[in-house]
């Protein structure tokens, strides 16, 4: 088994090594509140091969991840503000006539190659060509489970893309029209149309698509305000007690938070850049969200925690009687948001 892991990692490394970084090779992005360096690729290899942590096999449990047939009529005849979870960190948001897609990944694998890497546990609930017209796409960072080349290529230049600093060149190189990609720094604000404003906000993470482009592009969370309704999309993040409180103060009223609850184990390796469920709930409180939905779980087997644990832990926390308006969704589910 370890030989298979080594082989997969070598394939992944070779594929990644050819990935280009941003135009300005001197730029290296950082977090606001991280004081020590992150672990390296080889630390990850060592942890996977020689660590004591048990990595749970998701296969026996994949059919227990809640899923439902997508309601295509609801997506195309919209009568309400609504959100549809398409798996992992991909949401289709339809608010007051504006349609948004977050971190779209519809591919079978979250990987630079089609034959190795984390494999999707269930088929994407809808094909890209069956989606309603998407006005804009939000990208949190360039990791393969959040920035999927095949999905972006299929979406093409029809939607607009909002991306963190340093990432526009990747889209243009892929063939997306230059004027369809807006690159934004933290706290930069962009007016998409008369009713829609978008603000890039901090997250605590890192970036890389290869061995030689670490942190050459930035990462971000995003505030999206449409009329009187505000969404905060976290992307991928670890926790600190400053950034998210600042976001809550800046936004004043977040109606919907989209917050990761999975990919957090083993904690000694993942904690700095991936929240667990308890930290996700704390972010929900820090930003002052009226309601939050958990994401980044149940779709690709990325880390060591049991497949269903994020959902189960969230249910336990919310069933304790605490004032936590934080839920999970079924893959393919469309839910009204008020």
Beta strands, then each sheet from edge to edge (+ up, - down):
strand 1: 82-85
strand 2: 91-95
strand 3: 98-102
strand 4: 109-110
strand 5: 118-119
strand 6: 136-138
strand 7: 160-164
strand 8: 181-184
strand 9: 189-193
strand 10: 196-201
strand 11: 221-226
strand 12: 229-233
strand 13: 254-260
strand 14: 289-295
strand 15: 326-327
strand 16: 334-336
sheet 1: 8+ 7+ 6+ 3+ 2- 1+ 16-
sheet 2: 4+ 5-
sheet 3: 9+ 10- 11+ 12- 13- 14- 15-
end
